[in-house]
Amino acid sequence: MRLDDERESENVEDRRGEGGGGMGLPIGGRGVGIGTVALALAASWFFGIDPSVILGLASRTQSAPVQQQGPAPKPPQNDAMATFVSKVLADTEDTWTDVFKQAGKTYEVPKLVLFSGLTPTACGKGQTAMGPFYCPGDRKVYIDLEFYRELKDRFHAPGEFAEAYVIAHEVGHHVQNLLGISDQVHNAQEHARSEAEANAYSVRLELQADCFAGVWGNRADRTRHIIEPGEIEQALTAASAIGDDRLQKQARGYAVPDTFTHGTSEQRVRWFKRGMESGDLQQCNTFKAAQL
């Protein structure tokens, strides 16, 4: 990606080294994340835990207050990966500020928290095993940068734009939160008649976040020309690699559609491409789509 001349965000907190190490049971509250399904399955292998139990904890636990601490330090200047995610975050800030301004609204930027092991959040205790996630309670994106190694080595989805897609997807959840979409979905889930119906709402929420990530990519490249030739395919590979059907088949040899919470590989690719090709927020209404 062409980010050398782009600014870094002032909204990055570096908590690495403050928490415990290792992978633990994810209990991150109502945060929703691109890696939740993937790493829930990984946790199921390590701990023998049903992934649906992990996902239920990750999506349905009520928000908990977080004890405020002093300001977290900024990432060191010589940390290349931290600099990269900071520049990607800054680009999402510029893009969504413009989108909201055009709609007569004000975009409130999220914070991005770098952590390792575990960290407190307004959605409960965030852990590496959850993968990257967004917590609506404190409006922060959380990521352990080790996830990028997983993305490359385990899911065979390397590349800078694949890594940027991860951040853009979580920021997409922040946009949903600001627009009131997340609250509407959580309310609908609480009144769902079955777990399968609640999961179906989650799928539409996640696919919309994929589409929002595509909207960011379209608008950022149109105005700042940040995407190198061939890099869009990196994001498509990442979206495909973490589809529920592919992950479940890798974990147990078959897929159970009623348990999907993020969408199939084909659906994730389709909705990201829809946002990437259109750059139009109105094209991302997964909740009115007759077919995903």
N, C-alpha and C positions, 0 to 999 in steps of 0.2 A: 504494500500500500504506500501511496505517496503522502507521508505524514511528516517529513523532515521539517517543513516550514510551518506546520500547524502548531497552535498553542496547546499548552497543557492545562487541564482543568484544575481549579483551586479546590475542588470538592472531593478530593481523595484522602481517605484516612488510612494510615498504615498501622494496623494492629498486629502485624506478624511478630511472633515471639512473645506475645502477651498471654496467649492461651495455651492449653495443653496440646500435646502432639498426638498423632495417630488418628485412625479412622474410628468413629464411634457411631452409635445409633442415632440417626437424625431425629431430632425433636424440635424442629424449627418453627412450629406454629403455623400461621396462615400464609407464610411466605410461599411463593410459587416460583419454581425455577426450571431452567432448561435441562439441568442435570439430575433433577430429583428422581425421575424414573430410572435413568441409567445407573445412578449410584445407589439407589434403593435396591436394585437388582444385585449390584455388586455386594452390598451389605448382606443381602440374603444369602449369598454364597459363603461369605466369611462367617456369619453368625447363625445361619440356619433359620432366619426370620422370614416370615411370609412378606413379600414385597408390598402386598396390599395393605398390610398393617403399617408399614413404614410410610407409605404414601398417605394413608389416612391421617397419621400423626402430622405429617408435613403440611397437609392442606387444611385440616379442620380444627386443630387446637386453637383456642381463643388467645388473643394477644395478651402478653404479660408486660407489666411495666419494667423498664430497664433503669437501673441505678445510674445516674449521670456521673461521669468521670471527667477528668481534665481533658483538654483537646488532644486528640491523637496526633502523633508526629506525621509529617509529610514523608513520602517515600524518598530515599536517597537519590541524588541526581544521577548516579552511575548505575542505577537499576534499570536496565533496558526494557524489561517486561513491564515494570510499573510505569515507566514513561509511556510505553505503547498504550496501555489501557487508559492512562490519563488523557492522552491525545484523542483516543476514540471517544471517551466520555465527553470531552470538550466539544467534539464534532457533533455528538448527539445533542448537546446543550444548544449549540448554534442552530441546528436543524429544527428541533422541536420548538425553540423560541420563535422562529419564523413561522412555523405551521400554526402555532397558537395565536400569534399576532394577526395572521391573515384571517383567523376565525373570530377576531375580536376578544381573545382571551389572553391571559398571562400565564406563561409556562413557569412553574416552580421547579427548579433543578433538583435532582436527587443527589445524595452523597453516594460514593462508592467506597466500600470498606474492603481493604486487603487484610486477610487474616490467615492464620494457619492453625489447624487443629480444631479449635472451638472459640466462640466469641459470643458475648451477650447481645441480644437483639430485642426489639419490642415484640417480636413474635415468638419468644422463647430462646432457647440456647441453640445457636447456629453451629453446625459441625461440618467438617470437610466432606463427610459421607453424603451430605445433602446435595453437593454440587453447587454451582452458582445459583443464587436465589434473590428474590426481591421481597422485602418486608414492608407492607403498606403501613404498618403501625408507626414506623420511624422514617419511612420514605427513603430507604437506603438499599442499595444493591450490594450484596456480599459475595465475595469470590476468594477462594483459595487458588492461587495461580497454578498449583499442582494439577488442577483440572485440565489445563492445557496440555500437560504431558499425557493425561488419560485420553484426551481428544485425539492426539496424534498417534500414540502408541497402541491404545486399545481399540479406538473407534476408527482409526485410519483416516482421520480427517484433519490433516495438517494445513498450515497456511495462515497468514495474517488476517485475511478476510474471514476465514472460519472463526478465528479468535474474536474478531470484531463483532461477528454475528452473535456470539454468546452475550457480549455486553449489550448490544442493540436489542436483543430479545428481552433481557431483563429490564432495560429502560422502557421497552414496550409495555411491560406490566405497570411501570410507574405512570405512563401515559393513561393506561386503563384506569388506574387509581384516581388520577386527577379528573378524569372525565366521568367518574362515578360508575363505570362499567363493572369494576371488581366487586363493589358492594352489592350491586344488583345480582351478580352471579352467585355470590356467597349466600345471599338471601334466598335465591331460587334453590340452591343446593340444600339449605336447611329445611326447605319444604318439599324436597324431592320425595317421591313415593318409593324409590328404591336406590340402592347404591349405583346401579347401572345408569339411572337417570342423572344422579349427581355427577357421575363420571363424565357423562355426555356434555354437561355444562362446562366441566373443566377442559375437555377437549376443545370446545369452541373458544374458550378463553385463551388457551395456549396457541391455537392456530392464528387467532387474531394478533397475538404478540409476535408471532412469526411474520405476519403480514406487515405489522408496524415496523419491524426490523428491516423489511424490504423497502418500505416507504423511506426510512432514513437513508438506506444505501442509495436509492435512486436520487434523492434530493441532494445528498452530500456530494455524490459524484457529479451531478449536473452543475453544481455551483463551484465546487472546489477540485474536481477531477482527481479524486484520491484513489480510485480503484485501478490497479494495473490490469492489463489484458490477461484473461484467464482466471482472474481471482473470484469472479462471481461463482464459478463452479466449485470453489473451495467451500463457500457457504452452503451451496446446495448439497455437497457431499456431507457436510456436518449435519444439516437438517435431516437428510436421509438416514444417517448413521444412528440417530437417536430417536427414530420412530418407535412407537410402542410395539408394533408387530415384530420388527427386527430384533429389538431388545429381548422381548419375551421368547422368541424362537431361539435366540442365543442362550438364554438362561435355562429353558426347560424343554426346548424342542418343538413347542407349539405356541400359538397365540390365543388369547381369550379376549375377544373384542369388547365384551361388557366391562372389562377391567381397565381398558385404555383410559388414560387421563391426559395425554399430550397429543394424540393423533398418530396415524400411521406414517411411515416414511414418505409415501406418495402424497399424503395430505400436507405434511409439513413442507415438502418441496413446493407443492402447488401454491400454497398460500404465501410463502416467502417470495416466490416468483411473481405472484400477483401484485404484491406491494412493490417489488423491485422494478417491475415493468411499467407500472402505472404511476407510482409516486403519489397516489391519491388515497387519503385516509378513508374516503367514502367507499372505496373498493374493498375494505377490510371488514365489512360487517358479516362476520361468520355466523352471527345469531339469526340472521334472516336468510342465510343460504339454505336452499332446499337440499343441496348435496355438497358435502365437504370434500 
